[in-house]
Amino acid sequence: MEKITIYTSDGCQYCHAAKDYLDENNIEYTEKNISQDQEARKELMKKGHMGVPVIVIGDQEIVGFDQAKIKSALGL
């Protein structure tokens, strides 16, 4: 399975929904919280994004919590 990274922030309800979705489907991921990790914030900005969640699956970046795009990217 592709490596998955999700960029989140503390007060983001869509971030929590995305993590819940991944957890419910037993999908392993690495979380990078931009509220607590300045390096993660810099990484996200370098990718050209200012908002969260951003879910990186392999080389595909999904902005926002879009179940259909996540399913497609993971082949579910």
Secondary structure, DSSP 8 states (H G I E B T S, - for coil): ---EEEEE-TT-HHHHHHHHHHHHTT---EEEETTT-HHHHHHHHHTT--SS-EEEETTEEEES--HHHHHHHHT-
